[in-house]
Amino acid sequence: MRQIYFLAFIFSFYHGNAQLHISPSTSGDSYIYLSDRFLYVKNDINLEKNNASETEASIYLRKESQLLQGEKSTNLNSGNGLLSVFQEGTSNAFDYNYWALPVKDNISQNQFGAVIFQPKNKTNSTPVQVTGSLEGTSHPLRISRRWIYKYSGSEYNDWQHVGINFNVAPGEGFTMKGVNGTDSRLINGVENNPGNRQRYDFRGLPNDGEIKVSINKDQAVLVGNPYPSALHLQSFLMENPASTGIAYFWDSRDNGDSHDLKHYEGGYGSYSPGANAYAPAVFKTYNGAGEETGNSGETGNEIAREYSPIAQGFMLKGRNDGFIHFKNSQRRFQKENSQTSEFKNQQKSEIPLLKLSVIFNKLYTRPLLLAFRENSSKDEDWAMDAKIYGVLENDVGWNIEEAFYNIQVRPFRKNDKIPLIINLAEDAELSFKLHEFRQFESDAIYLFDAVLESYNRVDKANFSIDLPKGNYSTRFFISFIEEKEDNLQSELPEEELDVLIPEALIVQNNLKAQLEIQMLRTDVKQILLYDLNGQMIYNKTIPIGSANYTLPTSGLRDAIYILKLISSNNMEFTSKISIKN
């Protein structure tokens, strides 16, 4: 038996060939086994299947090994032989992974399971079983066909069931739920399934060359890395102008326990190649029709996304009708940390960036990223600014043309005020927390409140504010300078707060929960009170000549209000009042 091992050559980081042909000989099987190495083949590969099941495949990629090939327009790889590459996914039978195949089925005419195997040892695997049951199992490895879907469209009903008839082309993505149970077989020192991850063996003819997937304007399509190597996602996105240039990754609550859609908790995080940064998902809840009903209080994982590992699927949105192009020039040899799905040795980005978290009612957090590049603008920039994939009823984002973005890239100007947009379907407490800088330095970072004309430093401490329901698109901004020396948001004394305007002395007596108005002029005829959304709370006409007036505030929530006095000659005098009962 001819065996070619590259793991023994310590000083040979890769092995290269112009062309590669592997076939069994009269004396036995032939195969290449790589351990923590990469194989580069400039042109095409021809593989002939080996005779013994123990060494059936022609190329084995183990311990982060990968295959790269030279640039070409089509897949010229041929033969009935197999490349075998391991990849891991969640083991829970209730949770989805988004996949793409790194190999193609060259034997069984697109039957699901023909390219997915259960590893038995370093070289031998058995085909998975496909079951119609709701849940799959780890040992023997059974995958439920009920949860295999692909997607292209704009509505929940655009999910297309694939099942066992696997009409998923290279580059297209698909969903697949994990499995229950454990498989304690050790391969290269790692269990097949220790109870929280499942190892799969993808076997088939390796995908190669340019691969195209159609995309439509304003619609989403599920795609994925189609190669048996890492994909430089940053380059891939920047080279595909038919998409918005943003990749969206599904993330969900660990250890789900139901197949009912109304019990799902998950959402999409955003990767911007222009910022070279990822904003994690905010997990949403759904009803039985797939409509969003709220949030679960959880936020997804922080994961490095510059490189997409073998077989990883993700969503793209269409900027124009056209095609998404995967190319060999976008492939890289980049090792993956199998424990966290983050790549090791990520390149350090030189893009300045800060991370702002906004916490709603102490229940859930919306992560926002702000990056700075001189070749960007304050408006929407392709492949830089990332729209939130599914805005919540109570949500916040960077305000770009009245739309919600969780990543914004713009040039740094110290005098800029960078607008936020907030929408609240109910009264809420919002807490702003600045928790990370990357290559970014500033003397101070403020949350500017245009209504209160106040500057609140968020680089020193968290800032919280209670807001009534409504839309706030012109009130809150991130600022790097404080334009006024004094902060106009008054700190409320324990007992009372005095406000002096030309017509009256206004005292909010918090101990008595009442607003006390002492007239300095006797021609005030009307008193009005508004909240900061402009909603009238109180409207009282008083006799001209009244010296004092008391307005009960015990039924009002603690907040800032606008008090308006109207004189007999219709002059208006306005003041902000902080009420804390």
N, C-alpha and C positions, 0 to 999 in steps of 0.2 A: 504494500500500500504506500503510495506517495503522499507524504504529508509535508506541507510547507508551513513552518512556524515562524512568525515574525517576532514573537514575544522574546525570543532568545537574543535578538540583536539589540543590545542595550544602547549602542551608539547610532542605531538606525531608527530615527523617529518616524520615518515613513518609507514606503517602498513604491517606486513608480514604474509604470510600463506605458509604452505607446499603445499597445493593444494587449488584450489578455484573453487567452483561451484555456479553459480548464475542462478536462474530460477524464473519465476513468481509463485506465490502461488494461492491458491483458493481465498484468500482475496485481491489479487491485484498484481501489478508489483513489481519487486525487482531490485535494482540497487545500485551501489557504485558511489558516487560522491566525487571526490577529488579536492580540491582547494589549489594550491601551495604546494602540498605534493607528495610523491611517494609511490607507492604500490609495494611491493616485493613478488613474488610468486616463491617458490623454484622449484616446479614441474610444473604440467600442469594446464591449465584453461579450464573449460567447461562452456559455456555460452548458455543460451536459451533465445530466443527473447521474449521481453515483448509484451503485447497485445495492449496497448495504444500507439498511435503515439507520444504523448507528452513525454512519457518516454520509448521509444522503445529500447534504448541501455541498456546494462547491466553494463558498466563501462564508466564513464565520467571523462576525464582528462581535468581539467580547470586550468587557471592561472599558467602555467608552470608545472603542474602536469605531472608525467611520470610513466610508468610501467617498472619494471625490473624483470627478471626471472633468475633462476639458470641455470648453465651450463648443456647443453644436446646436443646430436648430431642431433636431428631432432625436428621439430615443433610438439609437442604433443597436442597443444591447439585444442579444438573441439567444435562443436555445431553450431547452426544457429543464435546465439546471436551476439551482436555487441559491440565493443569498439569504443568510439567516442573521437577524439582528434582534437583540432583546430591547424591550422598552417596558416601562412600568406605568400603571395607572391605579386609581383608587380601587380598593377591594370591596367597598360597600355596594351591595346589590341595589341600593336605592339612589345612588349618586351617579351623575353623568360625568363622563370624560368626553372631550371633543378631540377627535382623531382625524388623521389623514394617513393613507397607506404609503410607506416608503418603497414598496415593491408592488409589482402587478401580477395578477393571476395569469399565468401563461398555459394553464392546463384545463381548468374545470369550467370555463365559460361563466365567470362572474357569480359563482355560488359563494355566499358568505361563509366564512370559516375555512375556505380553501387556502388562505394565506396566513391565518392565525393559528398558532400551535401552542401546546403546553410543554414547556421545557422539562426534560427528564434528567439530562446531564449537560455537559459542556457542548456536545455535538448532536445529541439525539433528542428529538421532540415528537410528540404525537398530535395529530390534528384535533382542534377543539371540537366539542360537540355543541350543536345548536339546539336550543330547547324552546318550546312554546310557553313554558312556565313564566310566571312573572319575575322570578329571581334565578340568577345563575349561581353556580357553585365553583369553588376553587379546585377541589380534588374529588373526582375528575373535573377538569376545567370545562364547564358548560356556560355558554353565553346565551342570554335571553334575546330572541330576535324581536321581541315586542318594542324594544327601546332604541332600535337602529333607525335613525332619521337623517336626512340631509335638509338643507334650507336654502331658499332663494326667494326673497319677497320682502314685504313690509308688514305683514299681519301674522298673528299667531297661527292662523289656519294655513299659512304657506309652508309649514313644516310638512315634508313629504316622507311617508313611511317607506323604508327600504326593505327591512326584513331580511329574508334569506336570499332573495334575488338581488344581488349586490351590483346595481347599476350606478356605482360611484366611480367617476373618472379620476385619473391622477390629478392631484391638486385640489379636488373637491374634498370637503370635510364631511364627517358624519358623527353622530352621537352614539354612544354605547354606554350602558350602565355596567358597573363593576359586578363583583361576585361576592358571595358569602363564604365563610369558612377559612381554613388555613391549608397551606401546602408547605410542609417543613423541609422539603428537599433542598439541600444546600448546593448551590452552583457558584463557584468562585467566592465562597465564603458568605453568600447572601441567600436567605430563604426565598423560595418562589413566592410565598405569601405568608408573612408572619402574623397576619391578622389586620394589617392596615394598608397593604399595597399588594398589587397583583402583577407578576411578571408575565409578559406575553412574548412569544417568539414570532416575529413577522418573517415569513418565508415566501420568496418569489423572485422574479426577475427584477433587478434593481431599476428604478425609474432614473431617467437621465435626460439631458437636453432641455430645450425650452418646452414648457408646459403652459397651456392657456386655459383659463376659466372665464366664462362670460359673466358680466356684471351689468346691472341696469341702474340708471340714475335714480337717486333717492331710495334705492332698495338695498337690502343687506344680502350677503351671500356667505355661507359657511365654507371656508377654505382651510388649507393646512399645508405644513411642510411636506412636500412629496418625495423627499430624497433621503437616502440612508446616511445623511450627514446633517450637521447643524445648518440652519439657514440664518444668514445675517439679516434679521428682520428690518433693521434700519435701512440697509441698502434696498431691500425688496420693496419697502413702502415708498421710498423716494423715487423709485424707478417705475412706479405704476400710477400715472396721472389719471387713469379712469376711476380710481378710488379716491376717497377723501384723504388718504394717506395716514389714517389712524387704524390701528388694530385693536379689536375689542375681545377680551378674554372672559369666558364664563368662569365664575367662582361660586361656590355654594357652601352651606353649612356642613361641617363635618358630621359623619355618622347619621345621615338621614335615616328615617324609619318609616317612610310611607311612600307609596306610589301615587297617591292622590295629589293632583296638581295644587289643590288648595292648601296642602301642607308643605309645598316647596318653599325654600328660602335661598335666594341666590340673586346674582346680578352680574353685570359686565364692568370690568375695569378697562381703562384706556391706556394704550401705549402710544406716545408721540415720538416719532423719530427726530423731529426738529428739536425737541427738548431732551431726547434720549432718556425719557423718564416714564414711569408707570404710575397711574393713579388707581388705587385698588377699588374694587366694587363696593357699593353699598347694597346689602342684601334686601331684596324686596319680597313681599308675600303676594300670592296670586289667588284668584278664585278658580272654580272648575272650568271656566271658559278661557283661562290663560290671561285674563285681565289683571293688571296690577291693583292690589288693594291696600298697600301700605308698605311698611318696612318692618324688619324683624329685630332691629337693634344691633345687628352685627355688621362688621366691615371685613372685606376679604384680605388676603395675605399680601404683604409687600414682596413682590417677586421681580427679579431682574429679567428684562424682556428684550434686551438688545439682540440676543440670539434665540432663535426658536429651536427647541430640541427636535430630534427625530420623531415624526408622526404627530406633532402637536397641531391641533386645530384651533381656529380663531375666526371671528367675524370681520368682514369688511363692509363698508357702505359705499354705494356708487356716487361718484361725482358726475360722471357722464356714462352713457351707454358705450360699452366696449369690452375689452378683455383685460384680465389680470395675467401678467406674465411672470412665471417662475423661470429662472435661468441658472445655469451652472456657475456663472460668475458671482452669484449671491450665496453660494455654498461656502462653508468654512469648517475647519476642524476645530471644534470648541467643546471642551469637556463639560459634562453636566454633573452636578452634585445630586446623586440619586436619592438622597434623603430629603431634600427640600425642593427639588426641581429648579433650583437656581444654578446658573452656570458659575463655575469657578473662574477666577482670574479675569473678571470683567474689566474691560478697558475703562480707565478713569475719564469721565466726561469733563471737558473744559467749559461746559455751558453753565453759567451761574443760575442757581435755582433755589427757591425757597418753598417750603411746604406749610400750608395753612390748613388746620382742621377746624371745622365748624360743627359743634355738638348741639343737637336738638333735644331739649327737655331731658338732658342727661341719659338719653336712650340710644341714640345712634350718631355716627359721625360721618360727615361728608368731607373726604380728603380733597384738597385743591392744590395744584402745583402752578407756580409762576416762574417762568424761565426767561432769560434775557439774551437776545441775539441782535446784533446790529443789522442783519439782513432780513429782519422781520418788520412787521408793522403793528399798529394798534388795532387794526381791523382783522378779520379772519384771514389767517394764512394757511395755505394748503400744506398738509403733512406736518403742521406745527400745532395749531390749536385743535383741541379735542372736545367735541360736544359730548355732553353726558348722554349715555345710552339708556334712556328711560328716566325722565325727570320725575321725582317723587312729589306727592301733594305738598309736603313741607320740605323745601329744598333750597339750596344756594349754589351759585356758580359765578364764574367770571362773566360779566355782562358784555357780550359782543353782539351788537345789533339786536338787543332784547332777547337773546337766546342764552341758554345755560351751558357753560363750558367748565370742565374740571381741570383742563390744562390750557394755559394761555402762554404764548411766547410773544414777546414784544421787546423793542429796544429799551435799554435802561435810561431813564431821564429822571434825575433826582426831584424835579419839580412836579412830576406827573401825579395825578390822583387816579388810581386804577379802580374802575367801578365794579362793584358786586351787584348781583341781582338775587333777591330773596323772594320766595313766594311761600306764604303760610295759609293753609286751609283752616287753621285754628290758632288761637293764642299760643305762644311758645316762648320758652327761655332759650336764647342762643348764647353759646360760649365760644369765643374765638381763641384758638391756641396756635401759636407759631412754634413748630417743634423741630425744624431741620433747615440748615443752610448748606448749600453746596457751591463752593467757589464764589460765594457771595458775601460782600461786606457792606454794611451800612451803619451809620451812627445810631439810627433808631428806625423802627418800623411802627407805624400808627394805623389804627382803624379810625378813619375820620367819619364823623356823623354830621352830614350836611344840615340836618334839621336842628340839632342841638349845637351845631358849630363847635363840636368837641373833638379833641384828639386823644386817643387812648392807646398807650404803648402796649403792643402785643409781643414785643421781643423781650420784655421784662417779666410779664405776668399775663395770665389768662384774663380776658375781659368778657363779662356776661351782661346781657341786656334782655329785658322782657319786652316782647313786641306783640301787639294785637294782630289778628289775622289780616292778611292783605298782601299786596304786591309792593315791594320796595326795589325800585330800579334806579333811583337817583339819590338815594340817601347815604349809602355806605360805600366807602372807598378805602383802598390801601394807599398810604402816603408815606414818604420817606423824610418829610420835613414838617414841622409844626409852624404854620404860617402866623399864628398869634402866640404871644408869650403866655397869656393866661388861658387856662382851660375853662371853657364856658359852662361845662357841666358842673353845677354846684354840688357840694357835698351837703347833704341834708342834716341839720342839727337834730339833736334828740327831740326837742320840743317844738320848734317852729322855724319858719323860713320867711324872711321879709323881702318883698319885692316892691320897689318904688317906681311908679310911672307917673307922668304929669297929672293924671286924674285921680289916683288913689294909692294908698298904701295897702298892699295885699299880704296877708299873713296866712300861710297854711299851718294851722295848729294841728299837729299830728297827734298830740295827746288827747285832744277832744274830737279828732277826726272831722274837722270842719275847715272850710275856707272862709277867712274873715277879711272883709273889704271895708276899709275906712276911707270915706270919700274926702279927697282934698279939695275938690271942686264939687259943686252941688248940682251940676247939670247932667249927670250920668242918668241915662234913661233905660239902658238895656245891658244885661250881662249874659255872655255866651261862653260856653266851655266846649272845647273840641279835643278829641284824641289826635294822635299824630298822623292818622290816616285821613283826617279831615271830617270824621264823623261827629255830628253834633251830639254832645252828651247832655247839655243843659242850656235852656233858653228862658230867661226871665226878664220881663219888663217891670221896672220899678218906678215908683213915683219920683218925679224930678224934685230935688231938694232933700232926698234921703241922705242921712249922715253916715249910716253904717248898714252893712248887709252881711248875713252869714249864710253860707252854702254848705250843707252836709256832704261829706265825702266818704262816709263809712261804706257805702255800696260800691265804691270805685276801686279798681285794681291798682296796685302800686305801679306808677308809670309817670311819664312826663305828659303834661297836657298843655293846651293853648287856651289862655283866658283872654277874652276880647271884651272891652268896654266901649259902648257907643254913646256919644254925647247927644244933647238935644239938637245940635246943629249937624248931626250925623258924622262927626269926626270919630275915627276908630283908633283905639289904643290897645296894643297887643303885648302879652307877656307869656313866657314859658313858666309853668308851675310844676314842681316835682311833688307828687302826692305819695306819701307812704304812711298808711294808716296803722 
